[in-house]
């Protein structure tokens, strides 16, 4: 019997093709580059996150050994670019804080902090491509090429229930834990899970336009969680940098600015988390099945 356009085998094949496209994108970004400008660093890190999300899904579908191996390789690759990305984002976050205040002393404090803790360093934000990075993406593409897609609903291969549904439930739990505890590390864990949920839905977003799966709401939540993460990374960096300078006053002012902005962003994150992750996993699976036209509701 041939596969139906909406069955899970076709859906799995579509996700695998999306993953291969991500590897191709990464290899194109790296081709003939002697340094990586900030935009390329950002795009490569997003590509890694998309691939890791898809491998996490495949781990629920009987491919855990391969998924764990690829996830580790991709995680290590992303770490090689993290310093450059953090440096770029901290500068951009300082710029945003400065633009948001009309208080002269706060603008002066931002300028002083930048001078003391984040002096201009082109090499820091535009690194040379790490050794072996292209190989990581070539190997990843090869792993997707050889991944088997089995027709039918065999044990452990229920893509929506044991894959999408289980990962949604995990993200949902982390989200409400973040709201309850309001700690940076918990918000960070939730951000990773929420963004992974978005990266899993992106390849099938065109099939969900008229569904109850509000991808636009998830994207807005992802942006707010990203802003929160950037503020918390900057705050932690400045807390450490403050110890190494005699001029501590500007650091105190900027950290107060961060605190004000962080409180507002947390409030928005809480609202958007309840909006998207309010439904329990069963309701999410039902909306996903109906939108995709896959299998029975449940």
Backbone as CSV, one residue per row, in Angstrom:
resi,resn,N_x,N_y,N_z,CA_x,CA_y,CA_z,C_x,C_y,C_z
1,UNK,0.856,-1.199,0.000,0.000,0.000,0.000,0.882,1.236,0.000
2,UNK,0.630,2.170,-0.867,1.438,3.392,-0.926,1.133,4.301,0.243
3,UNK,2.090,5.118,0.608,1.889,6.004,1.750,0.965,7.147,1.382
4,UNK,0.124,7.534,2.331,-0.769,8.659,2.136,0.009,9.959,2.363
5,UNK,-0.427,11.047,1.716,0.291,12.313,1.863,0.413,12.767,3.313
6,UNK,-0.538,12.358,4.161,-0.520,12.830,5.534,-0.015,11.826,6.534
7,UNK,0.491,10.655,6.098,0.876,9.665,7.106,2.227,10.003,7.716
8,UNK,2.564,9.279,8.798,3.756,9.635,9.564,5.044,9.295,8.827
9,UNK,4.996,8.342,7.911,6.192,8.033,7.129,6.564,9.217,6.241
10,UNK,5.565,9.802,5.595,5.816,10.979,4.760,6.287,12.146,5.609
11,UNK,5.728,12.285,6.810,6.128,13.362,7.711,7.579,13.187,8.147
12,UNK,7.955,11.948,8.473,9.335,11.670,8.860,10.298,12.016,7.720
13,UNK,9.931,11.627,6.503,10.782,11.913,5.350,10.956,13.418,5.158
14,UNK,9.899,14.161,5.408,9.968,15.615,5.268,10.918,16.215,6.304
15,UNK,10.897,15.708,7.515,11.776,16.200,8.564,13.238,15.875,8.252
16,UNK,13.480,14.690,7.728,14.845,14.305,7.365,15.373,15.200,6.252
17,UNK,14.538,15.505,5.294,14.955,16.390,4.212,15.251,17.791,4.745
18,UNK,14.454,18.242,5.708,14.705,19.548,6.318,16.050,19.559,7.039
19,UNK,16.384,18.454,7.695,17.668,18.359,8.396,18.833,18.391,7.408
20,UNK,18.713,17.658,6.323,19.772,17.659,5.309,19.971,19.078,4.759
21,UNK,18.875,19.804,4.582,18.969,21.175,4.082,19.725,22.062,5.067
22,UNK,19.564,21.809,6.359,20.301,22.573,7.360,21.799,22.310,7.261
23,UNK,22.172,21.058,7.067,23.596,20.741,6.893,24.159,21.407,5.645
24,UNK,23.387,21.411,4.579,23.826,22.068,3.352,24.005,23.573,3.584
25,UNK,23.093,24.161,4.329,23.199,25.587,4.648,24.483,25.873,5.413
26,UNK,24.787,25.036,6.403,25.990,25.229,7.199,27.245,25.123,6.343
27,UNK,27.285,24.146,5.473,28.461,23.966,4.613,28.621,25.148,3.658
28,UNK,27.520,25.697,3.189,27.584,26.884,2.327,28.120,28.084,3.110
29,UNK,27.688,28.231,4.354,28.148,29.339,5.191,29.655,29.250,5.456
30,UNK,30.184,28.038,5.517,31.597,27.844,5.847,32.515,27.849,4.623
31,UNK,31.948,27.652,3.457,32.766,27.482,2.252,33.657,28.695,1.988
32,UNK,34.963,28.427,1.855,35.966,29.433,1.473,36.037,30.612,2.446
33,UNK,35.696,30.405,3.713,35.732,31.487,4.688,37.007,31.409,5.528
34,UNK,37.735,32.512,5.606,38.919,32.571,6.468,38.564,33.112,7.854
35,UNK,37.500,33.908,7.934,36.934,34.344,9.210,35.412,34.271,9.104
36,UNK,34.764,34.236,10.248,33.310,34.162,10.291,32.768,35.453,10.872
37,UNK,32.062,36.230,10.064,31.494,37.468,10.579,30.353,37.139,11.547
38,UNK,29.913,38.112,12.351,28.884,37.838,13.362,27.609,37.204,12.814
39,UNK,27.184,37.615,11.622,25.966,37.025,11.047,26.160,35.550,10.740
40,UNK,27.337,35.177,10.233,27.599,33.763,9.950,27.683,32.953,11.242
41,UNK,28.314,33.524,12.254,28.382,32.833,13.541,26.967,32.568,14.054
42,UNK,26.122,33.589,13.993,24.736,33.435,14.446,24.001,32.368,13.631
43,UNK,24.112,32.445,12.314,23.402,31.499,11.455,23.883,30.068,11.676
44,UNK,25.177,29.892,11.885,25.709,28.553,12.141,25.191,28.006,13.463
45,UNK,25.132,28.853,14.476,24.641,28.391,15.776,23.153,28.032,15.708
46,UNK,22.374,28.807,14.974,20.957,28.480,14.810,20.805,27.161,14.049
47,UNK,21.633,26.967,13.030,21.593,25.713,12.275,21.886,24.531,13.188
48,UNK,22.876,24.674,14.043,23.197,23.606,14.999,21.988,23.317,15.893
49,UNK,21.339,24.355,16.382,20.186,24.159,17.268,19.036,23.461,16.548
50,UNK,18.830,23.812,15.285,17.776,23.149,14.515,18.092,21.663,14.342
51,UNK,19.339,21.374,14.036,19.732,19.976,13.850,19.629,19.197,15.150
52,UNK,20.051,19.791,16.242,19.967,19.096,17.527,18.515,18.811,17.913
53,UNK,17.621,19.750,17.605,16.208,19.529,17.888,15.676,18.343,17.086
54,UNK,16.049,18.276,15.817,15.580,17.172,14.972,16.178,15.845,15.415
55,UNK,17.432,15.843,15.842,18.019,14.604,16.363,17.349,14.183,17.667
56,UNK,16.974,15.158,18.464,16.270,14.827,19.708,14.942,14.135,19.398
57,UNK,14.289,14.586,18.335,13.051,13.931,17.917,13.334,12.517,17.429
58,UNK,14.407,12.346,16.660,14.736,11.021,16.138,15.102,10.045,17.246
59,UNK,15.603,10.569,18.351,15.930,9.696,19.479,14.684,9.015,20.041
60,UNK,13.521,9.638,19.853,12.269,9.029,20.321,11.728,8.017,19.325
61,UNK,12.371,7.903,18.167,11.850,7.067,17.089,12.764,5.870,16.786
62,UNK,13.494,5.418,17.786,14.331,4.240,17.602,15.727,4.525,17.084
63,UNK,16.148,5.787,17.104,17.473,6.147,16.587,18.320,6.816,17.670
64,UNK,18.154,6.375,18.910,18.813,7.064,20.021,20.330,7.024,19.921
65,UNK,20.915,5.895,19.559,22.374,5.798,19.522,22.960,6.799,18.519
66,UNK,22.401,6.820,17.323,22.875,7.774,16.320,22.595,9.202,16.751
67,UNK,21.408,9.430,17.306,21.024,10.780,17.720,21.949,11.314,18.812
68,UNK,22.282,10.471,19.787,23.167,10.908,20.868,24.555,11.260,20.334
69,UNK,25.040,10.465,19.397,26.360,10.721,18.821,26.372,12.033,18.053
70,UNK,25.356,12.242,17.230,25.304,13.467,16.446,25.061,14.687,17.342
71,UNK,24.230,14.532,18.352,23.956,15.641,19.256,25.240,16.102,19.945
72,UNK,26.059,15.166,20.382,27.316,15.525,21.048,28.251,16.268,20.095
73,UNK,28.361,15.774,18.861,29.236,16.427,17.885,28.765,17.850,17.592
74,UNK,27.461,18.014,17.451,26.911,19.345,17.162,27.037,20.273,18.364
75,UNK,26.816,19.732,19.555,26.954,20.547,20.762,28.384,21.063,20.901
76,UNK,29.346,20.183,20.673,30.751,20.586,20.751,31.090,21.638,19.691
77,UNK,30.492,21.497,18.511,30.725,22.469,17.445,30.189,23.839,17.838
78,UNK,28.999,23.872,18.423,28.404,25.139,18.829,29.234,25.821,19.907
79,UNK,29.804,25.031,20.796,30.616,25.604,21.871,31.826,26.348,21.327
80,UNK,32.349,25.889,20.199,33.506,26.553,19.616,33.172,27.955,19.111
81,UNK,31.885,28.226,18.920,31.462,29.540,18.428,30.779,30.375,19.510
82,UNK,30.633,29.821,20.706,29.836,30.486,21.733,30.475,31.774,22.236
83,UNK,31.793,31.791,22.379,32.460,32.990,22.895,32.247,34.169,21.941
84,UNK,32.427,33.914,20.645,32.240,34.977,19.662,30.800,35.475,19.660
85,UNK,29.857,34.565,19.734,28.447,34.965,19.718,28.094,35.744,20.981
86,UNK,28.532,35.270,22.147,28.231,35.966,23.388,28.807,37.384,23.368
87,UNK,30.015,37.503,22.842,30.656,38.820,22.785,29.833,39.777,21.918
88,UNK,29.393,39.297,20.775,28.595,40.127,19.878,27.269,40.511,20.530
89,UNK,26.603,39.552,21.134,25.290,39.801,21.720,25.384,40.743,22.914
90,UNK,26.429,40.613,23.713,26.573,41.518,24.858,26.720,42.959,24.400
91,UNK,27.466,43.168,23.320,27.586,44.515,22.773,26.251,45.045,22.284
92,UNK,25.490,44.196,21.597,24.182,44.611,21.087,23.203,44.888,22.226
93,UNK,23.293,44.100,23.289,22.411,44.306,24.435,22.733,45.604,25.147
94,UNK,24.019,45.920,25.267,24.407,47.217,25.844,23.874,48.371,24.987
95,UNK,23.965,48.232,23.671,23.434,49.262,22.770,21.937,49.470,22.995
96,UNK,21.209,48.366,23.146,19.756,48.458,23.348,19.430,49.115,24.686
97,UNK,20.187,48.787,25.716,19.960,49.403,27.027,20.233,50.913,26.973
98,UNK,21.280,51.277,26.277,21.626,52.704,26.168,20.534,53.470,25.417
99,UNK,20.028,52.855,24.342,19.010,53.521,23.532,17.681,53.654,24.277
100,UNK,17.473,52.804,25.290,16.187,52.777,25.984,16.102,53.763,27.147
101,UNK,17.213,54.401,27.500,17.185,55.338,28.620,17.496,56.759,28.156
102,UNK,16.876,57.725,28.836,17.160,59.134,28.561,18.008,59.745,29.683
103,UNK,18.378,58.939,30.633,19.166,59.435,31.756,20.639,59.505,31.343
104,UNK,21.197,60.688,31.423,22.581,60.885,30.987,23.549,59.993,31.765
105,UNK,23.329,59.890,33.076,24.276,59.111,33.874,24.231,57.621,33.520
106,UNK,23.067,57.144,33.075,22.983,55.748,32.667,23.649,55.535,31.308
107,UNK,23.462,56.477,30.404,24.148,56.379,29.113,25.661,56.427,29.309
108,UNK,26.114,57.300,30.201,27.541,57.377,30.498,28.045,56.091,31.148
109,UNK,27.206,55.486,31.978,27.589,54.227,32.622,27.754,53.113,31.586
110,UNK,26.846,53.053,30.621,26.949,52.048,29.557,28.239,52.258,28.772
111,UNK,28.549,53.499,28.453,29.782,53.791,27.706,31.008,53.366,28.501
112,UNK,30.983,53.628,29.808,32.122,53.261,30.643,32.278,51.749,30.747
113,UNK,31.169,51.047,30.898,31.217,49.584,30.994,31.743,48.978,29.703
114,UNK,31.290,49.515,28.588,31.785,49.005,27.302,33.295,49.219,27.195
115,UNK,33.740,50.373,27.593,35.170,50.682,27.505,35.997,49.784,28.432
116,UNK,35.483,49.539,29.625,36.230,48.775,30.617,36.144,47.267,30.408
117,UNK,34.968,46.787,29.993,34.744,45.335,29.954,34.623,44.755,28.551
118,UNK,34.256,45.591,27.577,34.055,45.083,26.215,34.734,45.988,25.189
119,UNK,36.031,46.147,25.271,36.719,46.967,24.263,36.591,46.333,22.886
120,UNK,36.693,47.168,21.856,36.567,46.671,20.488,37.639,45.612,20.207
121,UNK,37.200,44.489,19.690,38.121,43.394,19.363,37.495,42.605,18.220
122,UNK,37.897,42.944,17.000,37.292,42.324,15.818,37.465,40.811,15.824
123,UNK,38.635,40.345,16.246,38.894,38.904,16.238,37.977,38.157,17.202
124,UNK,37.531,38.857,18.255,36.682,38.195,19.250,35.292,37.898,18.713
125,UNK,34.776,38.768,17.826,33.423,38.571,17.295,33.431,37.989,15.887
126,UNK,34.588,37.922,15.242,34.707,37.351,13.901,35.869,36.358,13.893
127,UNK,35.660,35.189,14.493,36.751,34.223,14.639,37.068,33.496,13.335
128,UNK,38.213,32.832,13.307,38.500,31.928,12.194,37.630,30.688,12.374
129,UNK,37.257,30.014,11.295,36.441,28.808,11.430,37.173,27.744,12.255
130,UNK,36.545,27.212,13.287,37.199,26.185,14.097,37.587,24.966,13.261
131,UNK,38.711,24.363,13.598,39.155,23.163,12.890,38.102,22.062,12.998
132,UNK,37.831,21.434,11.882,36.924,20.290,11.877,35.453,20.634,11.822
133,UNK,35.115,21.929,11.753,33.705,22.299,11.782,32.969,21.814,10.525
134,UNK,33.597,21.956,9.367,32.962,21.468,8.141,32.745,19.965,8.205
135,UNK,33.686,19.249,8.778,33.558,17.788,8.888,32.353,17.401,9.725
136,UNK,32.085,18.188,10.772,30.910,17.905,11.616,29.643,17.915,10.788
137,UNK,29.507,18.908,9.933,28.279,19.014,9.138,28.258,18.001,7.990
138,UNK,29.400,17.664,7.442,29.426,16.612,6.411,29.022,15.265,7.016
139,UNK,29.569,14.972,8.187,29.223,13.717,8.863,27.749,13.694,9.244
140,UNK,27.241,14.850,9.637,25.836,14.929,10.020,24.940,14.676,8.807
141,UNK,25.289,15.279,7.686,24.521,15.052,6.456,24.535,13.576,6.077
142,UNK,25.677,12.937,6.225,25.780,11.512,5.901,24.902,10.677,6.837
143,UNK,24.813,11.085,8.102,23.983,10.346,9.053,22.508,10.441,8.683
144,UNK,22.084,11.606,8.236,20.692,11.744,7.798,20.450,10.945,6.508
145,UNK,21.459,10.893,5.640,21.315,10.144,4.390,21.048,8.660,4.646
146,UNK,21.638,8.150,5.706,21.533,6.709,5.976,20.449,6.368,6.990
147,UNK,19.749,7.372,7.492,18.699,7.114,8.475,17.521,6.405,7.806
148,UNK,17.065,5.344,8.404,15.988,4.556,7.805,14.627,5.117,8.197
149,UNK,13.710,5.070,7.249,12.330,5.479,7.499,11.455,4.262,7.317
150,UNK,10.905,3.770,8.398,10.088,2.552,8.336,8.617,2.904,8.222
151,UNK,7.926,2.324,7.247,6.489,2.580,7.139,5.736,1.914,8.278
152,UNK,4.582,2.459,8.586,3.747,1.829,9.592,3.941,2.416,10.969
153,UNK,3.169,1.910,11.889,3.185,2.385,13.265,3.825,1.349,14.167
154,UNK,5.092,1.044,13.939,5.765,0.039,14.744,6.049,0.588,16.141
155,UNK,6.319,-0.299,17.081,6.587,0.096,18.459,7.725,1.111,18.507
156,UNK,7.477,2.241,19.187,8.517,3.246,19.339,8.631,4.211,18.178
157,UNK,7.739,4.104,17.187,7.859,4.996,16.034,6.623,5.873,15.839
158,UNK,5.867,6.088,16.913,4.718,6.981,16.830,5.246,8.410,16.880
159,UNK,5.351,9.039,15.734,6.054,10.312,15.616,5.365,11.438,16.376
160,UNK,4.056,11.491,16.309,3.362,12.586,16.963,3.181,12.346,18.459
161,UNK,2.862,11.131,18.842,2.603,10.862,20.264,3.897,10.757,21.060
162,UNK,4.818,9.890,20.611,6.053,9.650,21.361,7.168,10.623,20.981
163,UNK,6.962,11.350,19.894,7.954,12.321,19.466,7.531,13.735,19.796
164,UNK,6.740,14.347,18.924,6.313,15.728,19.129,5.605,15.916,20.466
165,UNK,4.699,15.016,20.788,3.917,15.152,22.015,4.768,15.078,23.267
166,UNK,5.700,14.135,23.299,6.545,13.966,24.478,7.471,15.172,24.662
167,UNK,8.009,15.696,23.573,8.904,16.844,23.677,8.129,18.118,24.042
168,UNK,6.889,18.214,23.569,6.036,19.329,23.979,5.781,19.259,25.480
169,UNK,5.462,18.070,25.972,5.184,17.911,27.405,6.400,18.302,28.242
170,UNK,7.586,17.940,27.773,8.810,18.295,28.487,9.007,19.811,28.504
171,UNK,8.822,20.457,27.356,8.967,21.914,27.285,7.927,22.604,28.160
172,UNK,6.716,22.092,28.145,5.636,22.670,28.954,5.987,22.620,30.436
173,UNK,6.476,21.479,30.887,6.852,21.337,32.288,7.966,22.314,32.664
174,UNK,8.958,22.432,31.785,10.065,23.354,32.049,9.579,24.802,32.085
175,UNK,8.600,25.115,31.237,8.076,26.467,31.209,7.402,26.859,32.512
176,UNK,6.570,25.972,33.040,5.884,26.298,34.280,6.822,26.226,35.486
177,UNK,7.874,25.431,35.388,8.908,25.451,36.421,9.638,26.790,36.404
178,UNK,9.910,27.315,35.206,10.585,28.612,35.092,9.733,29.718,35.692
179,UNK,8.427,29.679,35.435,7.529,30.681,36.001,7.532,30.595,37.524
180,UNK,7.496,29.383,38.051,7.423,29.198,39.502,8.722,29.590,40.196
181,UNK,9.861,29.248,39.597,11.153,29.449,40.266,11.832,30.757,39.879
182,UNK,11.607,31.221,38.655,12.179,32.483,38.161,13.682,32.575,38.451
183,UNK,14.409,31.544,38.037,15.870,31.553,38.146,16.466,31.475,36.746
184,UNK,17.620,32.106,36.558,18.222,32.188,35.222,18.453,30.815,34.618
185,UNK,18.963,29.872,35.416,19.266,28.549,34.874,18.005,27.820,34.419
186,UNK,16.910,28.027,35.139,15.652,27.352,34.780,15.058,27.985,33.527
187,UNK,15.126,29.313,33.428,14.673,29.982,32.208,15.521,29.550,31.018
188,UNK,16.814,29.352,31.238,17.704,28.910,30.159,17.297,27.523,29.654
189,UNK,17.029,26.606,30.583,16.606,25.257,30.184,15.291,25.304,29.406
190,UNK,14.382,26.140,29.876,13.100,26.261,29.177,13.289,26.868,27.795
191,UNK,14.141,27.874,27.699,14.403,28.490,26.395,14.885,27.450,25.398
192,UNK,15.804,26.596,25.809,16.307,25.557,24.913,15.186,24.638,24.444
193,UNK,14.308,24.244,25.366,13.216,23.338,25.013,12.173,24.025,24.137
194,UNK,11.856,25.281,24.453,10.857,26.013,23.668,11.359,26.276,22.248
195,UNK,12.631,26.650,22.130,13.195,26.889,20.795,13.258,25.585,20.006
196,UNK,13.581,24.485,20.687,13.598,23.192,20.012,12.210,22.850,19.480
197,UNK,11.178,23.167,20.272,9.809,22.930,19.819,9.515,23.725,18.550
198,UNK,9.973,24.956,18.510,9.770,25.785,17.327,10.516,25.207,16.126
199,UNK,11.750,24.774,16.323,12.546,24.238,15.222,11.956,22.937,14.688
200,UNK,11.249,22.200,15.524,10.590,20.975,15.057,9.347,21.300,14.227
201,UNK,8.666,22.376,14.589,7.438,22.732,13.884,7.698,23.502,12.596
202,UNK,8.838,24.162,12.514,9.149,24.976,11.332,9.035,24.210,10.009
203,UNK,9.573,22.981,9.908,9.504,22.283,8.612,8.093,21.926,8.171
204,UNK,7.145,21.946,9.108,5.766,21.590,8.757,4.817,22.768,8.984
205,UNK,5.372,23.963,9.148,4.554,25.133,9.487,3.507,25.430,8.429
206,UNK,3.832,25.173,7.160,2.885,25.477,6.090,1.628,24.618,6.168
207,UNK,1.737,23.479,6.846,0.584,22.580,7.009,-0.264,22.967,8.220
208,UNK,0.202,23.915,9.009,-0.467,24.236,10.271,-1.073,25.623,10.290
209,UNK,-1.138,26.281,9.132,-1.633,27.655,9.069,-3.039,27.797,9.633
210,UNK,-3.901,26.835,9.373,-5.296,26.928,9.814,-5.579,26.065,11.044
211,UNK,-4.519,25.640,11.727,-4.695,24.777,12.893,-4.695,25.594,14.179
212,UNK,-4.889,24.896,15.304,-4.847,25.555,16.608,-3.442,25.593,17.181
213,UNK,-2.457,25.120,16.416,-1.062,25.200,16.851,-0.541,26.580,16.462
214,UNK,-0.441,27.467,17.429,-0.136,28.880,17.168,1.376,29.096,17.102
215,UNK,1.941,28.784,15.951,3.391,28.910,15.795,3.834,30.362,15.951
216,UNK,3.012,31.305,15.527,3.374,32.720,15.670,3.559,33.079,17.137
217,UNK,2.704,32.546,18.001,2.845,32.796,19.435,4.136,32.188,19.969
218,UNK,4.487,31.011,19.473,5.716,30.358,19.915,6.944,31.150,19.454
219,UNK,6.882,31.702,18.252,7.991,32.517,17.763,8.183,33.762,18.624
220,UNK,7.073,34.403,19.002,7.159,35.589,19.851,7.731,35.221,21.219
221,UNK,7.300,34.088,21.754,7.856,33.616,23.023,9.345,33.353,22.881
222,UNK,9.752,32.734,21.776,11.165,32.450,21.553,12.003,33.706,21.531
223,UNK,11.482,34.760,20.903,12.220,36.032,20.857,12.360,36.639,22.250
224,UNK,11.293,36.569,23.036,11.353,37.118,24.390,12.308,36.301,25.268
225,UNK,12.269,34.996,25.123,13.188,34.158,25.896,14.631,34.418,25.481
226,UNK,14.835,34.696,24.201,16.171,35.042,23.726,16.654,36.340,24.338
227,UNK,15.764,37.339,24.408,16.130,38.610,25.021,16.445,38.421,26.496
228,UNK,15.651,37.620,27.173,15.894,37.350,28.587,17.249,36.689,28.784
229,UNK,17.553,35.712,27.948,18.847,35.028,28.024,19.996,36.003,27.814
230,UNK,19.865,36.886,26.830,20.924,37.851,26.539,21.155,38.780,27.734
231,UNK,20.072,39.213,28.373,20.194,40.071,29.548,20.896,39.343,30.690
232,UNK,20.541,38.089,30.881,21.121,37.321,31.982,22.588,36.992,31.738
233,UNK,22.945,36.723,30.482,24.357,36.486,30.141,25.171,37.749,30.385
234,UNK,24.647,38.898,29.961,25.348,40.160,30.164,25.488,40.465,31.650
235,UNK,24.433,40.254,32.403,24.475,40.545,33.835,25.522,39.688,34.533
236,UNK,25.575,38.420,34.187,26.563,37.533,34.801,27.982,37.958,34.418
237,UNK,28.167,38.340,33.161,29.484,38.795,32.703,29.917,40.056,33.454
238,UNK,29.003,41.004,33.616,29.340,42.253,34.289,29.576,42.038,35.783
239,UNK,28.861,41.088,36.350,29.087,40.777,37.770,30.519,40.306,37.998
240,UNK,31.027,39.506,37.060,32.407,39.036,37.162,33.402,40.139,36.808
241,UNK,33.091,40.894,35.739,34.013,41.944,35.289,34.155,43.042,36.336
242,UNK,33.109,43.298,37.081,33.122,44.346,38.120,34.196,44.075,39.165
243,UNK,34.455,42.801,39.434,35.444,42.438,40.448,36.860,42.803,40.027
244,UNK,37.062,42.973,38.725,38.417,43.171,38.211,38.728,44.630,37.874
245,UNK,37.861,45.542,38.284,38.105,46.958,38.005,37.916,47.784,39.268
246,UNK,38.603,48.909,39.340,38.458,49.806,40.487,37.234,50.706,40.356
247,UNK,36.801,50.937,39.120,35.657,51.819,38.869,34.383,50.974,38.826
248,UNK,33.786,50.758,39.968,32.661,49.823,40.061,31.301,50.487,39.871
249,UNK,31.234,51.801,39.995,29.942,52.487,39.938,29.194,52.281,38.626
250,UNK,29.844,52.427,37.453,29.078,52.226,36.212,28.508,50.813,36.083
251,UNK,29.204,49.831,36.621,28.698,48.459,36.572,27.418,48.333,37.389
252,UNK,27.387,49.005,38.540,26.183,48.965,39.367,25.004,49.596,38.635
253,UNK,25.239,50.717,37.971,24.154,51.388,37.234,23.631,50.504,36.098
254,UNK,24.548,49.908,35.344,24.119,49.091,34.202,23.397,47.839,34.676
255,UNK,23.854,47.249,35.760,23.161,46.063,36.265,21.764,46.413,36.769
256,UNK,21.578,47.626,37.283,20.233,48.074,37.654,19.351,48.214,36.412
257,UNK,19.936,48.732,35.336,19.201,48.844,34.080,18.795,47.463,33.576
258,UNK,19.716,46.521,33.667,19.419,45.149,33.259,18.282,44.586,34.103
259,UNK,18.333,44.833,35.403,17.297,44.311,36.298,15.916,44.829,35.947
260,UNK,15.823,46.127,35.629,14.522,46.691,35.249,13.994,46.044,33.986
261,UNK,14.865,45.935,32.991,14.433,45.352,31.723,14.107,43.877,31.889
262,UNK,14.905,43.183,32.672,14.678,41.751,32.879,13.321,41.498,33.521
263,UNK,12.932,42.323,34.490,11.635,42.149,35.151,10.488,42.273,34.151
264,UNK,10.597,43.229,33.237,9.551,43.415,32.227,9.508,42.245,31.257
265,UNK,10.683,41.747,30.871,10.734,40.639,29.915,10.219,39.358,30.562
266,UNK,10.567,39.124,31.816,10.071,37.942,32.515,8.547,37.950,32.563
267,UNK,7.975,39.107,32.868,6.514,39.210,32.912,5.902,38.830,31.568
268,UNK,6.502,39.290,30.478,5.995,38.970,29.148,6.201,37.486,28.826
269,UNK,7.344,36.935,29.236,7.607,35.514,29.006,6.589,34.640,29.729
270,UNK,6.254,35.033,30.942,5.253,34.266,31.701,3.919,34.258,30.966
271,UNK,3.504,35.415,30.484,2.225,35.533,29.770,2.231,34.682,28.508
272,UNK,3.308,34.759,27.746,3.369,34.032,26.480,3.549,32.525,26.694
273,UNK,4.205,32.148,27.778,4.342,30.726,28.100,2.978,30.122,28.402
274,UNK,2.198,30.816,29.187,0.853,30.313,29.515,-0.023,30.251,28.264
275,UNK,0.199,31.185,27.349,-0.627,31.226,26.141,-0.346,30.027,25.241
276,UNK,0.942,29.755,24.947,1.245,28.666,24.016,1.239,27.310,24.711
277,UNK,1.817,27.223,25.895,1.961,25.933,26.562,0.846,25.660,27.564
278,UNK,-0.211,26.464,27.514,-1.347,26.205,28.387,-1.992,24.848,28.155
279,UNK,-2.277,24.480,26.897,-2.887,23.170,26.641,-1.974,22.021,27.081
280,UNK,-2.565,20.969,27.601,-1.773,19.797,27.965,-1.347,19.045,26.702
281,UNK,-0.450,18.091,26.870,0.151,17.411,25.715,-0.901,16.752,24.827
282,UNK,-1.933,16.171,25.432,-2.954,15.491,24.627,-3.669,16.463,23.704
283,UNK,-3.994,17.652,24.229,-4.663,18.660,23.402,-3.730,19.157,22.302
284,UNK,-2.448,19.286,22.616,-1.478,19.696,21.601,-1.388,18.641,20.498
285,UNK,-1.318,17.368,20.876,-1.244,16.298,19.870,-2.491,16.297,18.998
286,UNK,-3.630,16.526,19.608,-4.880,16.548,18.846,-4.859,17.665,17.815
287,UNK,-4.435,18.866,18.233,-4.372,19.992,17.309,-3.365,19.723,16.198
288,UNK,-2.251,19.082,16.545,-1.222,18.780,15.554,-1.730,17.743,14.552
289,UNK,-2.379,16.706,15.042,-2.927,15.673,14.145,-3.971,16.265,13.206
290,UNK,-4.840,17.083,13.758,-5.889,17.664,12.915,-5.293,18.586,11.871
291,UNK,-4.291,19.362,12.243,-3.663,20.260,11.284,-2.933,19.535,10.187
292,UNK,-2.297,18.423,10.555,-1.524,17.660,9.572,-2.348,16.610,8.846
293,UNK,-3.488,16.281,9.408,-4.301,15.220,8.820,-3.634,13.871,8.949
294,UNK,-3.026,13.613,10.107,-2.264,12.386,10.330,-2.944,11.528,11.367
295,UNK,-3.325,10.321,11.014,-3.791,9.316,11.975,-5.018,9.755,12.756
296,UNK,-5.289,9.019,13.807,-6.438,9.304,14.655,-6.041,10.260,15.765
297,UNK,-7.028,10.955,16.274,-6.794,11.878,17.377,-6.524,11.089,18.640
298,UNK,-5.484,11.550,19.442,-5.215,10.882,20.716,-3.832,11.173,21.181
